[in-house]
Amino acid sequence: MKKFISYLFQNSFQADFVLIFSFIKKFFLGFSCFFLITSCKKNDQYNDTQFPLGSLRVDTSNVISYLNKIIEEKSDVEALAALGILEAKRANWIQAQKLLQESIRLGNQKDVTRSWLVKTLVQLQKYTEAQKAAEPLLQKGYYDTEFIIQLAQAYYHTQNYAKAFEILKLPQNIYKQRLDAQNLVATIQISLKDTLAAWQTLQSILEKDSSYSPALSNAFQLSVLQKDYKKAFDYASRYLQHTSEPDTSFSFVFALMWQRFKKLDTAAVWYQKALENGKVSVEANLFLAEYFAQRYNYSKASHYWKNALKINKNLPYVYQRLGYSYEYYLGNLSEAEKYYILARSYTPYDTAIDRAIRRINYKLRIKPLKEEIKK
C-alpha cells in the first residue's frame, strides 16, 4: 500500500495549477481505492455504503486501472477481491468471477469475497457452482440477507424448492425483510403447488406495495394456473401498467392464455417476447413455426423449427416439416433430403417419408439434366 500511495503522490507538488488539480483528483482516487481494499480487509458483510465511489465523483475506470496496477506488481488478495466486487457491481460477471476466485485461491478467507462470488455465479446461471461456493459460509452461520436470497435462487433454479425455502428461513424468516425475497417464496410456493400459501404471500406483498410488478406477475400466473381468467386479466393489466419490460415467465404465460382464447396474432407477439428474453420452450418455438408456416413465411418457420430441435431432437415430424419446407418453398433440395432422412431415422416404417425421399432423389437426378437442356 505504501508503494501505491507513493505512486499517487509522485510529481504532484508542482506550481502549475493543472498539476495541483491533478494531485487533488489522484488523492481522492487513491482514497477510493484504499477504501475499497480496506473494506475487503475489515468487513465481512457488504452494503452499498462501504463502496461510495459515486459520492466521491471518481471515474470508476481510473479506480480499476489503479487496482490493476497493484495486482500487476503483486497478487494482492484484497486488491483482487476489491476489483472483483467492483466488476460485479458493473455487471461484468465473467471478469468478476475470475478475480474473486483468484483472490480466494490465494488465501482470501473473507466472507464478503465468497458472498460476492456466490452472487456472481448465480448471475452467470452457474447454480450448482454457487451452491458449492456457499457451503463454507453456511457452515459458519453467515446469514447476510443478500447472500441468503442469492443462494435461495440458486437452489430454486435447480428445482430444489424445499431447500430454497429452507435457506430463506435462515435465520428467523430472513425473507420477510425484503419484498423480492417474499416474492421468491411465493414463486417457490407456486412451483410446489401450494396455491393457498402462495396467495397469502402475494397478498401480503401487495398490501405493502400494490404496484410491485414481480408480485403482480406471480399473481397473474397463479390466476391462469387456477383458470380464473377474469382475475388473470386484471393482474396482467396492473402488471403492464407498472413495467416497461415484462419478464420472461409473464410473457410466456400471457402468450399461452392468448393462444387458449384463439387470439393467435397476440399469442405470437408474446411468445416471441418470451423467447427473446431467454425462455427455453419447445412449445413456443413449435407454435411460432406453425404460425409463420400458415402465413407462408417458411424462412421464419424453419428458424423456429430448428430452435425446437436444439431443445429436443426427438421430433420426427419437425424434420419432415423442414424437409417439406426446403423442397417446396425454400428451394434447397439437398437440405430437404437431409431432413427427410433424419425424419426416417426416427420413423423407419413411415411410407410417406420413404416416398418423399424417392421424390427428392428423382429431383436431384433430373436437375442437372434440366440445367443442361436450358444451356
FENZI-V172758 format. One record per residue. N is the residue number from 0. SS is DSSP state (alpha for helix, beta for strand, coil for the rest). Layout:
# FENZI-V172758
N	SS
N	SS
This chain:
# FENZI-V172758
0	coil
1	alpha
2	alpha
3	alpha
4	alpha
5	alpha
6	alpha
7	alpha
8	alpha
9	coil
10	coil
11	coil
12	coil
13	coil
14	coil
15	coil
16	alpha
17	alpha
18	alpha
19	alpha
20	alpha
21	alpha
22	alpha
23	alpha
24	alpha
25	alpha
26	alpha
27	alpha
28	alpha
29	alpha
30	alpha
31	alpha
32	alpha
33	alpha
34	alpha
35	alpha
36	alpha
37	alpha
38	alpha
39	alpha
40	alpha
41	alpha
42	coil
43	coil
44	coil
45	coil
46	coil
47	alpha
48	alpha
49	alpha
50	coil
51	coil
52	alpha
53	alpha
54	alpha
55	alpha
56	coil
57	coil
58	coil
59	alpha
60	alpha
61	alpha
62	alpha
63	alpha
64	alpha
65	alpha
66	alpha
67	alpha
68	alpha
69	alpha
70	alpha
71	alpha
72	alpha
73	coil
74	coil
75	coil
76	alpha
77	alpha
78	alpha
79	alpha
80	alpha
81	alpha
82	alpha
83	alpha
84	alpha
85	alpha
86	alpha
87	alpha
88	alpha
89	coil
90	coil
91	coil
92	alpha
93	alpha
94	alpha
95	alpha
96	alpha
97	alpha
98	alpha
99	alpha
100	alpha
101	alpha
102	alpha
103	alpha
104	alpha
105	coil
106	coil
107	coil
108	coil
109	coil
110	alpha
111	alpha
112	alpha
113	alpha
114	alpha
115	alpha
116	alpha
117	alpha
118	alpha
119	alpha
120	alpha
121	alpha
122	alpha
123	coil
124	coil
125	coil
126	alpha
127	alpha
128	alpha
129	alpha
130	alpha
131	alpha
132	alpha
133	alpha
134	alpha
135	alpha
136	alpha
137	alpha
138	alpha
139	coil
140	coil
141	coil
142	coil
143	coil
144	alpha
145	alpha
146	alpha
147	alpha
148	alpha
149	alpha
150	alpha
151	alpha
152	alpha
153	alpha
154	alpha
155	alpha
156	alpha
157	coil
158	coil
159	coil
160	alpha
161	alpha
162	alpha
163	alpha
164	alpha
165	alpha
166	alpha
167	alpha
168	coil
169	coil
170	coil
171	coil
172	coil
173	alpha
174	alpha
175	alpha
176	alpha
177	coil
178	alpha
179	alpha
180	alpha
181	alpha
182	alpha
183	alpha
184	alpha
185	alpha
186	alpha
187	alpha
188	alpha
189	alpha
190	alpha
191	coil
192	coil
193	coil
194	alpha
195	alpha
196	alpha
197	alpha
198	alpha
199	alpha
200	alpha
201	alpha
202	alpha
203	alpha
204	alpha
205	alpha
206	alpha
207	alpha
208	coil
209	coil
210	coil
211	coil
212	alpha
213	alpha
214	alpha
215	alpha
216	alpha
217	alpha
218	alpha
219	alpha
220	alpha
221	alpha
222	alpha
223	alpha
224	alpha
225	coil
226	coil
227	coil
228	alpha
229	alpha
230	alpha
231	alpha
232	alpha
233	alpha
234	alpha
235	alpha
236	alpha
237	alpha
238	alpha
239	alpha
240	alpha
241	coil
242	coil
243	coil
244	coil
245	coil
246	coil
247	alpha
248	alpha
249	alpha
250	alpha
251	alpha
252	alpha
253	alpha
254	alpha
255	alpha
256	alpha
257	alpha
258	alpha
259	alpha
260	coil
261	coil
262	coil
263	alpha
264	alpha
265	alpha
266	alpha
267	alpha
268	alpha
269	alpha
270	alpha
271	alpha
272	alpha
273	alpha
274	alpha
275	alpha
276	coil
277	coil
278	coil
279	coil
280	coil
281	alpha
282	alpha
283	alpha
284	alpha
285	alpha
286	alpha
287	alpha
288	alpha
289	alpha
290	alpha
291	alpha
292	alpha
293	alpha
294	coil
295	coil
296	coil
297	alpha
298	alpha
299	alpha
300	alpha
301	alpha
302	alpha
303	alpha
304	alpha
305	alpha
306	alpha
307	alpha
308	alpha
309	alpha
310	alpha
311	coil
312	coil
313	coil
314	coil
315	alpha
316	alpha
317	alpha
318	alpha
319	alpha
320	alpha
321	alpha
322	alpha
323	alpha
324	alpha
325	alpha
326	alpha
327	alpha
328	coil
329	coil
330	coil
331	coil
332	alpha
333	alpha
334	alpha
335	alpha
336	alpha
337	alpha
338	alpha
339	alpha
340	alpha
341	alpha
342	alpha
343	alpha
344	alpha
345	alpha
346	coil
347	coil
348	coil
349	coil
350	alpha
351	alpha
352	alpha
353	alpha
354	alpha
355	alpha
356	alpha
357	alpha
358	alpha
359	alpha
360	alpha
361	alpha
362	alpha
363	alpha
364	alpha
365	alpha
366	alpha
367	alpha
368	alpha
369	alpha
370	alpha
371	alpha
372	alpha
373	alpha
374	coil
